[in-house]
Amino acid sequence: MLDLATVRKLGVGVTLAVTLSLAACSGSSAPPVHHSPTGLIAWTSTPPPPTTSTTTTTTTLAPAPLCTKADLRIGPPFIGAATGHIGVSFRLTNIGKTTCRLQGYPVLWGLTQAGKLVPLSAQHGTFFIDAVPGNLSPKAAGYFVIGSSNFCLGEPPGSVGGLYPLHYRKLVIYLPDGASVVTGAKIFDCGPLEVSQVGVQPPIPGQLPAPQPGTVSFLDVRVAYPAHITGGSVLDYVVYLSNRGSRAVALRPCPAYTESLGIPPRTAVRRLYELNCRAVGQIDPHHSIGFEMEIPVPKVSKLVEAKFIWLLDTSYQQAGGGLLNVYP
């Protein structure tokens, strides 16, 4: 990597690493891109195209074939409790070679003190975070939850509140695919029993999908900038895009970015440009490319601490930056 002292006199370097994700945007008719004498991609004041968008498209995967008994490995129970509720979750790992789908409710049976196996009624849905139907790729894991209460009001079943002691030696849980798991009933103190679907963890509202290797969202960014600058000058800095994956990442079309510099108490510079990447083509696996950047610094009458931010104009809105001193 180049010595930052040789990169347009950056001075004392400050670096910050974040995960970079880039949104697609159409190309523009800006002048050709040139490499600077430092070996970096030279900065240009190319405005972003009007089609730049920060929206995200969500793709719904087609349902895969249902997981079979041979596809799944059932993990040991994990016990949790909250506000009088008992939840026991079981991990389901896809040990097959293809993607399969988890869905449907388990069926519960109880082994009585006399050794008789009897069917048990269970409410669908628990107090805890229930799984939802979903595809399970190889080596990925889903789960299901069995719920009960640790506060009994009486017996027999149907007594006040419906909370009654359980008198079973063991519980036998049959999954929708026919696989079964046996667990000690002493985990569950009181009924009624509750059961979730077998499935995967539900998505968090607003959560973005994980970046995929070979896409611009899989790149890392490192921002190098000086620790101090003089007001009325230009802040020169460098953004390094690194591909840590095993697949090349194409840089077409180029994304937009926002750079901003806040000077207390009420002065700010904010500019939106298109990343100057049209001559780069792609970033090969385990390689990085540096892009020169610049932003004007307002004049100040005394030493102030400014806030510098570099932001990708995408739904992920990954950012780099920090604080730097501005001298008069």
C-alpha positions as CSV (number, residue, x, y, z in Angstrom):
1,M,0.0,0.0,0.0
2,L,1.3,3.5,-0.8
3,D,2.8,5.7,2.0
4,L,0.1,8.3,2.7
5,A,2.8,10.9,3.0
6,T,3.2,10.6,-0.8
7,V,-0.5,10.8,-1.5
8,R,-1.0,14.5,-2.2
9,K,0.6,15.5,1.1
10,L,-2.1,13.9,3.3
11,G,0.0,14.4,6.4
12,V,-0.7,12.4,9.5
13,G,-3.1,9.7,8.3
14,V,-6.2,8.6,10.1
15,T,-7.9,5.4,8.9
16,L,-11.3,4.0,9.5
17,A,-12.6,0.6,8.1
18,V,-16.3,-0.1,7.5
19,T,-18.2,-2.5,5.3
20,L,-19.1,-1.0,1.9
21,S,-22.3,-1.6,0.0
22,L,-23.0,0.0,-3.3
23,A,-26.3,0.6,-5.1
24,A,-26.8,0.4,-8.8
25,C,-27.1,3.6,-10.9
26,S,-26.8,4.3,-14.6
27,G,-23.7,5.7,-16.2
28,S,-23.0,9.3,-17.1
29,S,-21.3,11.2,-19.9
30,A,-18.5,12.6,-17.7
31,P,-14.9,13.0,-19.1
32,P,-12.7,9.9,-19.3
33,V,-11.1,8.7,-16.0
34,H,-7.4,9.1,-15.5
35,H,-5.0,7.6,-13.0
36,S,-3.1,10.2,-10.9
37,P,0.7,10.0,-10.7
38,T,0.3,8.3,-7.3
39,G,-1.4,5.3,-8.9
40,L,-4.8,6.2,-7.5
41,I,-7.9,6.9,-9.4
42,A,-8.1,10.7,-9.8
43,W,-11.0,12.6,-8.4
44,T,-13.5,14.2,-10.8
45,S,-16.5,16.4,-10.0
46,T,-19.0,14.2,-11.8
47,P,-22.6,14.7,-10.6
48,P,-24.6,11.6,-9.9
49,P,-27.2,10.7,-12.6
50,P,-30.8,11.6,-11.9
51,T,-31.7,7.9,-11.7
52,T,-29.7,7.4,-8.5
53,S,-31.9,5.6,-6.1
54,T,-31.6,4.6,-2.5
55,T,-34.4,2.0,-2.6
56,T,-33.9,-1.7,-2.1
57,T,-35.5,-4.5,-4.1
58,T,-36.5,-7.5,-2.1
59,T,-36.5,-10.9,-4.0
60,T,-38.7,-13.6,-2.7
61,L,-37.2,-17.1,-3.2
62,A,-39.4,-19.8,-4.6
63,P,-40.2,-22.5,-2.0
64,A,-37.7,-25.4,-2.0
65,P,-38.7,-29.0,-1.5
66,L,-39.6,-29.8,2.1
67,C,-36.8,-31.0,4.4
68,T,-36.9,-34.7,5.0
69,K,-35.7,-36.7,8.0
70,A,-32.4,-37.4,6.2
71,D,-31.8,-33.7,5.7
72,L,-31.9,-32.6,9.3
73,R,-29.8,-32.9,12.4
74,I,-31.7,-32.1,15.6
75,G,-29.7,-30.3,18.2
76,P,-30.0,-30.5,22.0
77,P,-32.7,-28.4,23.7
78,F,-31.9,-24.8,24.7
79,I,-34.0,-23.6,27.7
80,G,-35.1,-20.0,28.2
81,A,-37.5,-18.3,30.6
82,A,-39.3,-14.9,30.9
83,T,-42.1,-13.6,33.1
84,G,-43.4,-17.0,34.1
85,H,-43.0,-18.6,30.6
86,I,-40.7,-21.5,29.8
87,G,-39.4,-21.8,26.2
88,V,-37.4,-24.8,24.9
89,S,-35.9,-24.4,21.4
90,F,-34.4,-27.1,19.2
91,R,-31.9,-26.3,16.5
92,L,-32.5,-27.9,13.1
93,T,-29.4,-28.0,10.8
94,N,-29.5,-28.9,7.1
95,I,-26.9,-31.6,6.7
96,G,-27.9,-32.3,3.1
97,K,-26.3,-31.0,-0.1
98,T,-29.3,-29.0,-1.4
99,T,-31.6,-26.3,-0.1
100,C,-34.8,-27.6,1.6
101,R,-37.8,-25.9,3.2
102,L,-38.9,-25.9,6.8
103,Q,-42.6,-25.4,7.5
104,G,-45.5,-26.9,9.5
105,Y,-46.2,-27.6,13.2
106,P,-44.7,-30.5,15.3
107,V,-47.0,-33.0,17.0
108,L,-46.6,-33.7,20.7
109,W,-47.0,-37.0,22.5
110,G,-46.5,-37.6,26.3
111,L,-45.2,-40.8,27.9
112,T,-47.3,-41.3,31.1
113,Q,-46.1,-42.7,34.4
114,A,-47.6,-46.0,33.3
115,G,-45.5,-46.0,30.2
116,K,-48.3,-45.3,27.8
117,L,-47.8,-42.8,24.9
118,V,-50.7,-40.4,24.5
119,P,-51.3,-37.5,22.2
120,L,-51.1,-34.0,23.7
121,S,-53.0,-30.9,22.6
122,A,-50.8,-27.9,22.1
123,Q,-51.6,-24.3,21.2
124,H,-50.0,-23.0,18.0
125,G,-47.8,-20.0,18.7
126,T,-45.6,-19.3,21.8
127,F,-44.7,-16.4,24.0
128,F,-41.2,-16.4,22.4
129,I,-40.0,-15.5,18.9
130,D,-41.5,-18.2,16.8
131,A,-39.9,-19.5,13.6
132,V,-41.5,-18.8,10.3
133,P,-41.5,-21.0,7.2
134,G,-38.4,-20.6,5.1
135,N,-35.8,-22.2,2.9
136,L,-32.8,-23.7,4.6
137,S,-29.5,-23.8,2.6
138,P,-26.9,-26.5,3.3
139,K,-25.2,-26.1,6.7
140,A,-27.8,-23.4,7.7
141,A,-30.0,-23.9,10.7
142,G,-33.6,-23.3,11.7
143,Y,-35.5,-24.1,14.8
144,F,-38.8,-24.6,16.6
145,V,-40.0,-23.8,20.1
146,I,-42.0,-25.6,22.7
147,G,-43.5,-23.4,25.4
148,S,-45.2,-23.8,28.8
149,S,-45.5,-22.1,32.1
150,N,-43.8,-22.4,35.4
151,F,-46.8,-21.2,37.4
152,C,-49.5,-23.8,38.1
153,L,-52.9,-22.8,39.4
154,G,-54.5,-26.2,39.9
155,E,-55.6,-29.4,38.3
156,P,-57.0,-31.2,36.4
157,P,-56.7,-29.6,32.9
158,G,-59.4,-26.9,32.4
159,S,-58.9,-25.5,35.9
160,V,-58.6,-21.8,36.6
161,G,-56.5,-20.1,33.9
162,G,-55.9,-23.4,32.2
163,L,-52.5,-23.7,34.0
164,Y,-52.2,-27.3,35.3
165,P,-49.3,-29.5,36.3
166,L,-47.8,-31.9,33.7
167,H,-47.4,-35.5,34.9
168,Y,-45.6,-37.0,31.9
169,R,-42.2,-38.9,32.2
170,K,-41.1,-37.7,28.7
171,L,-42.3,-35.8,25.7
172,V,-42.0,-37.2,22.2
173,I,-42.0,-34.5,19.5
174,Y,-42.7,-35.5,15.9
175,L,-41.6,-33.0,13.3
176,P,-43.6,-32.5,10.1
177,D,-41.0,-34.5,8.1
178,G,-41.5,-37.6,10.4
179,A,-38.3,-37.1,12.4
180,S,-38.7,-37.2,16.2
181,V,-37.0,-35.9,19.3
182,V,-37.5,-37.1,22.9
183,T,-37.0,-34.7,25.8
184,G,-37.6,-34.9,29.6
185,A,-41.0,-33.6,30.5
186,K,-39.6,-32.1,33.8
187,I,-38.5,-29.2,31.6
188,F,-42.1,-28.2,31.4
189,D,-43.8,-27.7,34.8
190,C,-47.3,-26.6,33.8
191,G,-49.7,-26.7,30.9
192,P,-51.0,-25.8,28.5
193,L,-48.3,-26.6,26.1
194,E,-47.5,-24.3,23.1
195,V,-45.7,-25.1,19.9
196,S,-44.2,-22.9,17.1
197,Q,-43.8,-23.9,13.5
198,V,-40.5,-25.4,12.3
199,G,-38.8,-22.7,10.3
200,V,-36.2,-19.9,10.3
201,Q,-35.8,-16.8,12.3
202,P,-38.3,-14.1,11.1
203,P,-36.7,-11.1,9.4
204,I,-36.3,-7.9,11.4
205,P,-38.4,-5.0,10.0
206,G,-36.2,-2.9,7.7
207,Q,-33.3,-5.4,7.8
208,L,-31.3,-5.6,4.6
209,P,-30.2,-9.0,3.1
210,A,-26.6,-10.0,3.7
211,P,-24.2,-8.9,1.0
212,Q,-23.2,-11.6,-1.5
213,P,-19.7,-12.4,-2.7
214,G,-19.0,-11.0,-6.1
215,T,-21.2,-7.9,-5.6
216,V,-20.2,-4.4,-4.8
217,S,-22.0,-4.7,-1.4
218,F,-19.4,-7.2,-0.4
219,L,-16.5,-4.7,-0.7
220,D,-14.8,-3.1,2.3
221,V,-13.9,0.6,2.4
222,R,-11.0,2.3,4.2
223,V,-10.9,6.1,4.4
224,A,-7.5,7.8,4.9
225,Y,-7.5,11.5,5.7
226,P,-5.3,13.9,7.7
227,A,-5.6,14.6,11.4
228,H,-5.6,18.3,10.8
229,I,-6.2,20.9,8.1
230,T,-6.0,24.6,7.6
231,G,-9.3,26.5,7.0
232,G,-9.7,27.9,3.5
233,S,-7.8,25.0,1.9
234,V,-8.9,21.7,0.3
235,L,-9.0,18.5,2.3
236,D,-7.4,15.7,0.2
237,Y,-8.2,12.2,1.2
238,V,-8.3,8.6,-0.2
239,V,-11.0,5.9,-0.2
240,Y,-9.7,2.4,-0.7
241,L,-12.2,-0.2,-1.9
242,S,-11.1,-3.8,-1.1
243,N,-12.4,-7.1,-2.3
244,R,-11.9,-9.7,0.4
245,G,-14.0,-12.3,-1.5
246,S,-13.0,-15.0,-4.0
247,R,-15.0,-13.6,-6.9
248,A,-14.3,-10.4,-8.9
249,V,-16.5,-7.4,-8.3
250,A,-17.6,-5.3,-11.2
251,L,-17.8,-1.5,-10.7
252,R,-20.4,-0.8,-13.3
253,P,-22.6,1.2,-13.0
254,C,-20.8,3.5,-10.7
255,P,-22.5,4.4,-7.3
256,A,-23.0,7.9,-5.9
257,Y,-21.6,9.1,-2.7
258,T,-22.0,12.1,-0.3
259,E,-19.2,13.9,1.4
260,S,-19.8,16.4,4.2
261,L,-17.8,18.5,6.6
262,G,-19.4,20.2,9.6
263,I,-17.7,23.2,11.1
264,P,-19.1,24.4,14.5
265,P,-21.2,26.2,15.2
266,R,-23.3,26.4,12.0
267,T,-21.1,26.0,8.9
268,A,-21.3,22.8,6.7
269,V,-20.2,21.7,3.3
270,R,-22.1,18.8,1.7
271,R,-21.5,17.5,-1.9
272,L,-23.0,14.6,-3.9
273,Y,-20.9,13.0,-6.7
274,E,-20.6,9.8,-8.7
275,L,-17.7,7.6,-7.8
276,N,-15.0,7.8,-10.5
277,C,-14.9,4.1,-11.3
278,R,-15.7,3.8,-15.0
279,A,-12.1,3.1,-16.1
280,V,-11.6,0.5,-13.3
281,G,-13.8,-2.2,-14.7
282,Q,-13.6,-4.6,-11.7
283,I,-11.8,-5.3,-8.5
284,D,-10.2,-8.7,-8.5
285,P,-10.4,-11.1,-5.5
286,H,-8.1,-10.0,-2.6
287,H,-7.2,-6.7,-4.3
288,S,-8.0,-3.1,-3.5
289,I,-8.2,0.2,-5.5
290,G,-7.7,3.7,-4.1
291,F,-9.9,6.7,-5.2
292,E,-8.7,10.2,-4.6
293,M,-11.2,12.6,-3.0
294,E,-11.3,16.2,-2.1
295,I,-13.6,18.7,-0.3
296,P,-13.2,22.4,0.4
297,V,-12.7,23.5,4.0
298,P,-14.3,26.8,5.1
299,K,-12.2,29.4,6.8
300,V,-12.2,29.6,10.6
301,S,-11.2,32.3,13.1
302,K,-10.0,29.8,15.8
303,L,-9.1,26.2,16.2
304,V,-12.3,24.0,15.8
305,E,-13.0,20.3,15.8
306,A,-14.9,19.4,12.6
307,K,-16.9,16.3,11.8
308,F,-16.1,14.7,8.5
309,I,-18.4,12.0,6.9
310,W,-18.1,10.0,3.7
311,L,-21.4,8.2,2.9
312,L,-22.4,5.8,0.1
313,D,-25.7,6.9,-1.3
314,T,-27.4,3.5,-1.0
315,S,-30.0,1.8,1.1
316,Y,-27.2,0.4,3.3
317,Q,-25.7,3.9,3.7
318,Q,-22.3,2.7,4.9
319,A,-20.2,5.6,6.1
320,G,-16.6,6.5,7.0
321,G,-15.1,9.5,8.6
322,G,-14.5,11.0,12.0
323,L,-13.2,14.2,13.7
324,L,-10.3,16.4,12.5
325,N,-8.9,19.7,13.7
326,V,-9.3,22.8,11.5
327,Y,-6.8,25.6,12.1
328,P,-7.2,29.3,11.1
